[in-house]
Amino acid sequence: MSRVCELTGKGPATGNNVSHANNKTRRRFLPNLNDVTLMSEVLGRTVKLKISAAALRTVDHRGGLDGFMAKAKEGELSPRAVKIKREIEKAQTAA
């Protein structure tokens, strides 16, 4: 699952390089992925994820990893992120 954001599912896109002579060759637009360590306050531990810069801004906007996971759809998340989401939900219901 390389070059895919674990939180948003954003992956490589395709398009064309267009020269001055209007020659077209296929190319890939890769997402801006970063290895980050995020703190989950509900779980009380850190989580390492490979996420895009846009996803990192969204995590900050929603108030951290716990807030992001509360609104995230499981279809977009990686299997590892789905496991983390379920752990957070379980810890919130237990508290």
C-alpha positions as CSV (number, residue, x, y, z in Angstrom):
1,M,0.0,0.0,0.0
2,S,2.8,2.4,-0.9
3,R,2.2,6.0,-2.0
4,V,-1.4,6.0,-0.6
5,C,-2.5,8.2,2.3
6,E,-3.6,6.0,5.2
7,L,-6.3,8.4,6.3
8,T,-7.8,9.8,3.1
9,G,-7.0,7.1,0.6
10,K,-5.4,9.7,-1.7
11,G,-3.1,8.0,-4.2
12,P,-1.3,8.6,-7.4
13,A,-3.2,10.4,-10.2
14,T,-2.3,10.3,-13.9
15,G,-2.1,13.0,-16.5
16,N,0.0,14.2,-19.4
17,N,3.3,16.1,-19.8
18,V,2.6,18.6,-22.6
19,S,5.6,20.0,-24.4
20,H,5.8,23.3,-26.2
21,A,5.3,21.3,-29.5
22,N,2.1,19.9,-27.9
23,N,3.6,16.4,-27.6
24,K,1.8,14.4,-24.9
25,T,3.5,11.8,-22.7
26,R,1.8,10.1,-19.7
27,R,3.0,10.9,-16.2
28,R,2.0,10.3,-12.6
29,F,1.2,12.9,-9.9
30,L,2.2,11.5,-6.6
31,P,0.6,12.7,-3.3
32,N,2.7,14.6,-0.8
33,L,3.1,11.8,1.8
34,N,4.8,12.3,5.2
35,D,5.6,9.9,8.0
36,V,4.0,11.5,11.1
37,T,3.5,10.5,14.7
38,L,0.1,11.6,16.0
39,M,-1.0,11.6,19.6
40,S,-4.3,10.0,20.5
41,E,-5.6,11.5,23.8
42,V,-8.3,8.9,24.2
43,L,-5.9,6.0,23.8
44,G,-3.1,7.8,25.7
45,R,-0.4,6.8,23.1
46,T,1.1,7.9,19.8
47,V,0.4,6.4,16.4
48,K,2.7,6.4,13.4
49,L,1.0,6.9,10.1
50,K,1.9,7.8,6.5
51,I,-0.4,10.6,5.5
52,S,-0.7,13.4,3.0
53,A,0.0,17.0,3.8
54,A,-3.7,17.8,3.1
55,A,-4.8,15.1,5.6
56,L,-2.4,16.5,8.2
57,R,-4.1,19.9,7.9
58,T,-7.5,18.2,8.2
59,V,-6.4,16.4,11.3
60,D,-5.3,19.7,12.9
61,H,-8.6,21.4,11.8
62,R,-10.7,18.7,13.4
63,G,-8.9,18.8,16.7
64,G,-6.4,16.0,16.5
65,L,-6.5,12.3,15.6
66,D,-9.5,11.5,17.8
67,G,-11.6,14.2,16.1
68,F,-10.6,13.1,12.7
69,M,-11.3,9.5,13.3
70,A,-14.8,10.3,14.7
71,K,-15.8,11.8,11.3
72,A,-13.8,9.5,9.0
73,K,-15.5,6.9,6.8
74,E,-14.1,3.4,7.1
75,G,-14.0,3.0,3.4
76,E,-11.3,5.7,3.0
77,L,-9.1,4.4,5.8
78,S,-6.4,1.8,5.5
79,P,-6.9,-1.4,7.4
80,R,-4.4,-0.2,10.1
81,A,-6.3,3.1,10.4
82,V,-9.6,1.3,10.7
83,K,-8.2,-0.7,13.6
84,I,-7.1,2.5,15.3
85,K,-10.5,4.1,14.7
86,R,-12.2,1.1,16.4
87,E,-9.8,1.2,19.4
88,I,-10.6,4.9,19.8
89,E,-14.4,4.3,19.6
90,K,-14.1,1.4,22.1
91,A,-12.1,3.6,24.5
92,Q,-14.6,6.4,24.3
93,T,-17.6,4.2,25.0
94,A,-15.8,2.6,28.0
95,A,-14.9,6.0,29.5
